[in-house]
């Protein structure tokens, strides 16, 4: 754990320092220069900042050129859940962050109740794409805001994974390493940087078989200022003891109706929202990307046609692999544009709040997300092929034994990709198997 909208790892920060008065200073909001004064041409007075607005927002430069008043490129959601998707300048208060958790009323109720007296550790359990990471950052933002004189600032920085007291540890490779676990333990022992509370989010702890024992003591008895939030798709045997030290919060797979309603509320046309929700496999971020991708339907047809090109030879399999990977690259294009907007928004937040704590890990998060979206595209393609096989078996155009073998091959490939197998190799093996199984 992103950390990682945005970004996650810690770094020192402080409230923006007062600027020393200087001629023509952008922060010189005092008396006008000595007479003879020129006729005033100041812009209309800005409204008083709302309660809870940050000092940086309140001290917006009065003499800034008009171009600086324009909104910067919008920041976009990270791959598990929405983050702040606009620059922080002159925005209305975000309100309770937990209200933005989509399709999880039971989990939100539990987390809302926990804010009054948080426990040392929580375990969020749910399928990929259900928004666990985003919910963890929103929960962290409310915990950090509860003890702060500037709650709006804490919420915005946590939402963007840029808060110095929100540390998100993502696994490196197939599983969280022992060194990552020790780093999380050291971070838990350190005092908060900017306030009285620290939140540590550990992603994919169900893949932390070797590092789970290292985490156990810290999760069981963290310092009073630290709250752990662990994320997992399932509770397996390797993490049962670790899970027993946490308050479990279950997240459900999102239905098509929830995803469609979310997309429509965000301004997506209803027909496109329906298509994206149906093809997203319950993933919030996948649905958003598909809704913004004009070529998604064409790529689905590409996947539907791949089986017809297979004849059991390596050359046919490699041609199909190239087509599949090209489709995955095309799927990443909207995300790359979104990343560019996130980098611009992160730079603006750094200027406004005087902290750039998460920027060093932003590029790393982007690399992970690009790989994930490519894997998601391939997973979606495999689901399209599986659905096609079931339809052919149902109408009698494909023998049941052949259909069963092909579905097993697809399942094996999907499982290998889930654990970071080489995509080209996994697809090549799959397509050779499918070609031999035939119709």
Secondary structure, DSSP 8 states (H G I E B T S, - for coil): ----------------------TT-TT--SS--SSS--------------TT--HHHHT--SS--HHHHS-------BTTB----S-STT------GGGG--S-HHHHHHHHHHGGG--SEEEEE--TTS-HHHHHHHHHHHHHHHT-S-HHHHHHHHHTT--TTEEEE--BTTB--HHHHHHHHHHHHS--SSSS-EEEEE--GGG-TTTHHHHHHHHHS--TTEEEEEEESS--GGGHHHHHTSEEEE-----HHHHHHHHHHTT--HHHHHHHHHHTTT-HHHHHHHHT-TTHHHHHHHHHHHGGG--S-HHHHHHHHHHHHHHHHHHHHHHHHHHHHHHHHHHHHHHHHS--TTHHHHHHHHHHHHHHHHHHHHHHHHHHHHHHHHHHHHTTSS-HHHHHHHHHHHHHHHHHHHTT--HHHHHHHHHHHHHHH--
